[in-house]
Amino acid sequence: MTQALRELLSEQGTIVLSVHPGPIATDMSDAAGMSEVSQPPALVADGIIKALKAGDFHVFPDSIAKQMGDAYKSFAQNVVEVSSS
């Protein structure tokens, strides 16, 4: 869905990112019992800004998300991000 929105909204100049945070220090992660491994919310904002500047689509802002991103990278580049044109 995010990939479709990206393509559709690009015609009007809207940038769509696919943000994949891991445990971030929020009430939700606290309620899920992840307080000990949660990382600061600023990592998400910083990751979004960095992606916008670099023209990246996927954002894996924290250390756990980055591990997932590394595993996902090949699939994303070869399947998700392939342009139909």
DSSP file (Angstrom, degrees, kcal/mol; ACC not computed):
  #  RESIDUE AA STRUCTURE BP1 BP2  ACC     N-H-->O    O-->H-N    N-H-->O    O-->H-N    TCO  KAPPA ALPHA  PHI   PSI    X-CA   Y-CA   Z-CA
    1    1 A M     >        0   0    0      0, 0.0     4,-2.6     0, 0.0     5,-0.2   0.000 360.0 360.0 360.0 -42.0    0.0    0.0    0.0
    2    2 A T  H  >  +     0   0    0      1,-0.2     4,-2.5     2,-0.2     5,-0.1   0.901 360.0  51.3 -63.8 -40.2    2.8    2.4    0.9
    3    3 A Q  H  > S+     0   0    0      2,-0.2     4,-2.1     1,-0.2    -1,-0.2   0.902 110.5  49.2 -63.5 -40.8    4.5    1.7   -2.5
    4    4 A A  H  > S+     0   0    0      2,-0.2     4,-2.8     1,-0.2    -2,-0.2   0.912 111.6  48.6 -65.1 -42.8    1.3    2.4   -4.3
    5    5 A L  H  X S+     0   0    0     -4,-2.6     4,-3.0     2,-0.2     5,-0.3   0.897 108.8  54.7 -62.3 -40.0    0.8    5.7   -2.4
    6    6 A R  H  X S+     0   0    0     -4,-2.5     4,-1.2    -5,-0.2    -2,-0.2   0.940 113.2  41.1 -58.1 -48.2    4.4    6.6   -3.2
    7    7 A E  H  X S+     0   0    0     -4,-2.1     4,-0.6     2,-0.2    -2,-0.2   0.929 118.1  46.1 -67.1 -46.3    3.8    6.2   -6.9
    8    8 A L  H >< S+     0   0    0     -4,-2.8     3,-0.7     1,-0.2     4,-0.2   0.919 116.7  42.4 -64.1 -46.2    0.4    7.8   -6.9
    9    9 A L  H ><>S+     0   0    0     -4,-3.0     5,-2.1     1,-0.2     3,-1.3   0.647  95.5  77.4 -80.8 -14.6    1.2   10.8   -4.8
   10   10 A S  H ><5S+     0   0    0     -4,-1.2     3,-1.5    -5,-0.3    -1,-0.2   0.820  83.1  68.8 -63.3 -27.9    4.6   11.5   -6.5
   11   11 A E  T <<5S+     0   0    0     -3,-0.7    -1,-0.3    -4,-0.6    -2,-0.2   0.789 104.7  41.2 -60.4 -27.9    2.6   13.0   -9.4
   12   12 A Q  T < 5S-     0   0    0     -3,-1.3    -1,-0.3    -4,-0.2    -2,-0.2   0.325 124.3-102.4-102.4   6.9    1.6   15.9   -7.1
   13   13 A G  T < 5S+     0   0    0     -3,-1.5     2,-0.4     1,-0.3    -3,-0.2   0.584  72.9 144.2  87.0  10.5    5.1   16.2   -5.5
   14   14 A T      < -     0   0    0     -5,-2.1     2,-0.5    -6,-0.1    -1,-0.3  -0.714  41.3-143.5 -86.1 130.1    4.2   14.4   -2.3
   15   15 A I        -     0   0    0     -2,-0.4     2,-0.5    -5,-0.0    -9,-0.1  -0.809  13.6-163.8 -94.1 129.0    7.0   12.2   -0.8
   16   16 A V        -     0   0    0     -2,-0.5     2,-0.3   -10,-0.1    -6,-0.0  -0.951   4.5-167.0-114.2 131.2    5.9    9.0    0.9
   17   17 A L        -     0   0    0     -2,-0.5     2,-0.7     2,-0.0    41,-0.2  -0.843  19.9-137.6-113.6 153.0    8.3    7.1    3.2
   18   18 A S  E     -a   58   0A   0     39,-3.2    41,-2.6    -2,-0.3     2,-0.5  -0.914  27.1-165.6-109.2 102.4    8.0    3.6    4.6
   19   19 A V  E     -a   59   0A   0     -2,-0.7    41,-0.2    39,-0.2    39,-0.1  -0.789  11.8-177.8 -99.2 126.9    9.0    3.9    8.2
   20   20 A H        -     0   0    0     39,-3.4    42,-0.3    -2,-0.5     2,-0.1  -0.686  10.4-179.4-124.3  75.1    9.8    0.7   10.1
   21   21 A P        -     0   0    0      0, 0.0     3,-0.1     0, 0.0    39,-0.0  -0.446  14.3-151.1 -77.2 150.4   10.7    1.5   13.7
   22   22 A G        -     0   0    0      1,-0.2     2,-0.6    -2,-0.1    16,-0.1   0.077  65.6 -24.9 -88.7-149.3   11.6   -1.1   16.3
   23   23 A P  S    S-     0   0    0      0, 0.0    16,-2.0     0, 0.0     2,-0.4  -0.526  71.3-174.9 -69.4 115.6   10.9   -0.6   19.9
   24   24 A I  B     -b   39   0B   0     -2,-0.6     2,-1.5    14,-0.3     5,-0.4  -0.892  38.7 -98.8-112.4 141.4   10.8    3.2   20.5
   25   25 A A  S    S+     0   0    0     14,-3.3     2,-0.3    -2,-0.4    10,-0.1  -0.398  76.7 123.3 -65.9  89.0   10.4    4.7   24.0
   26   26 A T  S  > S-     0   0    0     -2,-1.5     4,-2.1    14,-0.1     5,-0.2  -0.843  79.2 -96.5-136.3 172.4    6.7    5.4   24.0
   27   27 A D  H  > S+     0   0    0     -2,-0.3     4,-2.7     1,-0.2     5,-0.2   0.872 123.3  57.2 -59.0 -36.4    3.7    4.4   26.1
   28   28 A M  H  > S+     0   0    0      1,-0.2     4,-1.4     2,-0.2    -1,-0.2   0.916 107.5  44.8 -64.3 -44.1    3.0    1.6   23.7
   29   29 A S  H  4>S+     0   0    0     -5,-0.4     5,-3.0     2,-0.2     6,-0.3   0.861 112.5  53.0 -69.9 -32.9    6.4    0.0   24.0
   30   30 A D  H ><5S+     0   0    0     -4,-2.1     3,-1.6     1,-0.2     5,-0.3   0.937 109.0  49.0 -61.9 -46.1    6.2    0.4   27.8
   31   31 A A  H 3<5S+     0   0    0     -4,-2.7    -1,-0.2     1,-0.3    -2,-0.2   0.787 108.5  54.5 -64.8 -27.4    2.8   -1.4   27.8
   32   32 A A  T 3<5S-     0   0    0     -4,-1.4    -1,-0.3    -5,-0.2    -2,-0.2   0.418 118.9-112.0 -86.3   1.9    4.3   -4.1   25.6
   33   33 A G  T < 5S+     0   0    0     -3,-1.6     3,-0.2    -4,-0.2    -3,-0.2   0.776  84.3 120.4  76.1  26.9    7.1   -4.6   28.2
   34   34 A M    >>< +     0   0    0     -5,-3.0     4,-1.3     1,-0.2     3,-1.0   0.151  26.3 116.4-109.2  18.7    9.8   -3.3   26.0
   35   35 A S  T 34 S+     0   0    0     -6,-0.3     3,-0.2    -5,-0.3    -1,-0.2   0.848  72.7  56.7 -56.1 -37.7   11.0   -0.4   28.1
   36   36 A E  T 34 S+     0   0    0     -3,-0.2    -1,-0.3     1,-0.2    -2,-0.1   0.785 116.6  33.0 -69.7 -27.0   14.5   -1.9   28.6
   37   37 A V  T <4 S+     0   0    0     -3,-1.0    -1,-0.2     2,-0.1    -2,-0.2   0.471  91.1 117.3-107.4  -3.8   15.2   -2.2   24.8
   38   38 A S     <  -     0   0    0     -4,-1.3   -14,-0.3    -3,-0.2    -3,-0.0  -0.334  50.4-150.4 -67.4 145.4   13.3    0.9   23.6
   39   39 A Q  B     -b   24   0B   0    -16,-2.0   -14,-3.3     1,-0.1    -2,-0.1  -0.751  32.7 -73.6-115.0 163.9   15.3    3.7   22.0
   40   40 A P    >   -     0   0    0      0, 0.0     3,-1.7     0, 0.0     4,-0.4  -0.208  33.0-129.8 -61.4 141.1   14.6    7.5   21.9
   41   41 A P  T >> S+     0   0    0      0, 0.0     3,-1.3     0, 0.0     4,-1.3   0.766 102.2  75.1 -59.6 -25.9   11.8    8.7   19.7
   42   42 A A  H 3> S+     0   0    0      1,-0.3     4,-2.9     2,-0.2     5,-0.2   0.773  82.8  68.3 -60.0 -24.5   14.2   11.3   18.2
   43   43 A L  H <> S+     0   0    0     -3,-1.7     4,-2.3     2,-0.2    -1,-0.3   0.869  98.8  50.3 -61.7 -35.4   15.8    8.5   16.2
   44   44 A V  H <> S+     0   0    0     -3,-1.3     4,-2.3    -4,-0.4    -2,-0.2   0.948 112.2  45.3 -68.2 -48.5   12.6    8.2   14.2
   45   45 A A  H  X S+     0   0    0     -4,-1.3     4,-2.3     1,-0.2    -2,-0.2   0.924 114.7  48.6 -60.4 -45.0   12.5   11.9   13.4
   46   46 A D  H  X S+     0   0    0     -4,-2.9     4,-2.5     1,-0.2    -1,-0.2   0.901 110.8  51.4 -61.9 -41.1   16.2   11.9   12.6
   47   47 A G  H  X S+     0   0    0     -4,-2.3     4,-2.3    -5,-0.2    -1,-0.2   0.882 109.6  49.8 -64.0 -39.1   15.7    8.9   10.3
   48   48 A I  H  X S+     0   0    0     -4,-2.3     4,-2.5     2,-0.2    -2,-0.2   0.932 112.2  46.8 -65.2 -46.1   12.9   10.5    8.5
   49   49 A I  H  X S+     0   0    0     -4,-2.3     4,-2.2     1,-0.2    -2,-0.2   0.920 113.0  49.7 -62.2 -43.6   14.8   13.7    7.9
   50   50 A K  H  X S+     0   0    0     -4,-2.5     4,-2.0     1,-0.2    -1,-0.2   0.905 111.5  48.9 -61.9 -42.5   17.9   11.8    6.7
   51   51 A A  H  X>S+     0   0    0     -4,-2.3     5,-1.9     2,-0.2     4,-1.6   0.891 109.7  51.8 -65.7 -40.7   15.7    9.7    4.3
   52   52 A L  H  <5S+     0   0    0     -4,-2.5    -1,-0.2     1,-0.2    -2,-0.2   0.917 112.2  46.0 -62.0 -43.0   14.1   12.8    2.9
   53   53 A K  H  <5S+     0   0    0     -4,-2.2    -1,-0.2     1,-0.2    -2,-0.2   0.869 118.3  42.2 -66.7 -36.8   17.5   14.4    2.2
   54   54 A A  H  <5S-     0   0    0     -4,-2.0    -1,-0.2    -5,-0.2    -2,-0.2   0.603 108.2-120.7 -87.1 -12.6   18.9   11.2    0.7
   55   55 A G  T  <5 +     0   0    0     -4,-1.6    -3,-0.2     1,-0.2     2,-0.2   0.744  57.8 156.1  77.1  23.0   15.8   10.3   -1.3
   56   56 A D      < -     0   0    0     -5,-1.9    -1,-0.2    -6,-0.2    -2,-0.1  -0.495  35.7-159.2 -80.9 152.9   15.4    7.0    0.4
   57   57 A F  S    S+     0   0    0     -2,-0.2   -39,-3.2   -40,-0.1     2,-0.3   0.837  73.7  59.0 -96.2 -45.9   12.0    5.2    0.6
   58   58 A H  E     -a   18   0A   0    -41,-0.2     2,-0.5   -39,-0.1   -39,-0.2  -0.670  63.6-164.0 -91.2 140.9   12.6    2.9    3.6
   59   59 A V  E     +a   19   0A   0    -41,-2.6   -39,-3.4    -2,-0.3   -11,-0.1  -0.980  13.9 174.6-126.0 118.4   13.5    4.2    7.1
   60   60 A F        +     0   0    0     -2,-0.5   -41,-0.1   -41,-0.2     6,-0.1  -0.839  15.0 176.2-117.8  87.7   14.9    1.8    9.7
   61   61 A P        +     0   0    0      0, 0.0     2,-0.2     0, 0.0    -1,-0.1   0.730  49.2  46.8 -77.5 -27.1   15.6    4.3   12.4
   62   62 A D  S  > S-     0   0    0    -42,-0.3     4,-2.7     1,-0.1     5,-0.2  -0.590  90.2 -97.0-115.6 175.0   16.9    2.3   15.5
   63   63 A S  H  > S+     0   0    0      1,-0.2     4,-1.5     2,-0.2     5,-0.1   0.872 121.6  45.0 -62.8 -40.5   19.4   -0.5   16.0
   64   64 A I  H  > S+     0   0    0      2,-0.2     4,-1.7     1,-0.2    -1,-0.2   0.922 114.8  48.9 -69.1 -42.8   16.8   -3.3   16.0
   65   65 A A  H  > S+     0   0    0      1,-0.2     4,-2.9     2,-0.2    -2,-0.2   0.883 106.9  56.7 -62.6 -38.1   15.1   -1.9   13.0
   66   66 A K  H  X S+     0   0    0     -4,-2.7     4,-2.5     2,-0.2    -1,-0.2   0.876 104.1  53.0 -62.5 -37.4   18.4   -1.5   11.2
   67   67 A Q  H  X S+     0   0    0     -4,-1.5     4,-1.6     2,-0.2    -1,-0.2   0.922 111.9  45.2 -62.3 -43.3   19.1   -5.3   11.7
   68   68 A M  H  X S+     0   0    0     -4,-1.7     4,-1.9     1,-0.2    -2,-0.2   0.901 111.6  53.7 -65.5 -40.7   15.7   -6.0   10.1
   69   69 A G  H  X S+     0   0    0     -4,-2.9     4,-1.6     1,-0.2    -2,-0.2   0.884 105.3  52.7 -61.9 -40.3   16.5   -3.5    7.3
   70   70 A D  H  < S+     0   0    0     -4,-2.5     4,-0.4     1,-0.2    -1,-0.2   0.901 111.9  45.9 -62.4 -40.4   19.8   -5.2    6.5
   71   71 A A  H  < S+     0   0    0     -4,-1.6     4,-0.3     1,-0.2    -1,-0.2   0.817 118.4  43.2 -69.6 -30.5   18.0   -8.5    6.2
   72   72 A Y  H  X S+     0   0    0     -4,-1.9     4,-2.7     1,-0.2     5,-0.2   0.619  88.7  92.4 -88.9 -16.8   15.2   -6.9    4.1
   73   73 A K  H  X S+     0   0    0     -4,-1.6     4,-2.6     1,-0.2     5,-0.2   0.860  84.5  47.6 -54.1 -48.9   17.4   -4.7    1.8
   74   74 A S  H  > S+     0   0    0     -4,-0.4     4,-2.2     1,-0.2    -1,-0.2   0.924 114.5  47.0 -61.5 -45.4   17.9   -7.1   -1.1
   75   75 A F  H  >>S+     0   0    0     -4,-0.3     4,-2.4     1,-0.2     5,-1.1   0.930 112.6  50.5 -60.8 -46.0   14.2   -7.9   -1.2
   76   76 A A  I  <>S+     0   0    0     -4,-2.7     5,-3.3     1,-0.2     6,-0.2   0.914 113.8  43.7 -60.2 -45.1   13.3   -4.2   -1.1
   77   77 A Q  I  <5S+     0   0    0     -4,-2.6    -1,-0.2    -5,-0.2    -2,-0.2   0.861 121.7  38.0 -70.2 -35.6   15.7   -3.2   -3.8
   78   78 A N  I  <5S+     0   0    0     -4,-2.2    -2,-0.2    -5,-0.2    -1,-0.2   0.666 134.8  12.3 -93.2 -17.7   14.8   -6.1   -6.2
   79   79 A V  I  <5S+     0   0    0     -4,-2.4     3,-0.3    -5,-0.2    -3,-0.2   0.709 127.3  38.3-123.2 -56.0   11.0   -6.4   -5.6
   80   80 A V  I   <S+     0   0    0     -5,-1.1    -3,-0.2     1,-0.2    -4,-0.2   0.908 121.3  38.5 -72.2 -43.6    9.5   -3.5   -3.7
   81   81 A E  S   <S+     0   0    0     -5,-3.3     2,-0.2    -6,-0.2    -1,-0.2   0.419  82.2 122.0 -93.1   1.9   11.4   -0.6   -5.1
   82   82 A V        -     0   0    0     -3,-0.3     2,-0.2    -6,-0.2    -4,-0.1  -0.474  62.2-128.5 -68.3 129.5   11.6   -1.8   -8.7
   83   83 A S        -     0   0    0     -2,-0.2    -1,-0.1     1,-0.1    -2,-0.1  -0.563   2.8-144.5 -79.7 141.4   10.0    0.8  -11.0
   84   84 A S              0   0    0     -2,-0.2    -1,-0.1     1,-0.2    -2,-0.1   0.491 360.0 360.0 -82.6  -3.2    7.4   -0.4  -13.5
   85   85 A S              0   0    0      0, 0.0    -1,-0.2     0, 0.0    -2,-0.0   0.471 360.0 360.0 -92.4 360.0    8.6    2.0  -16.1
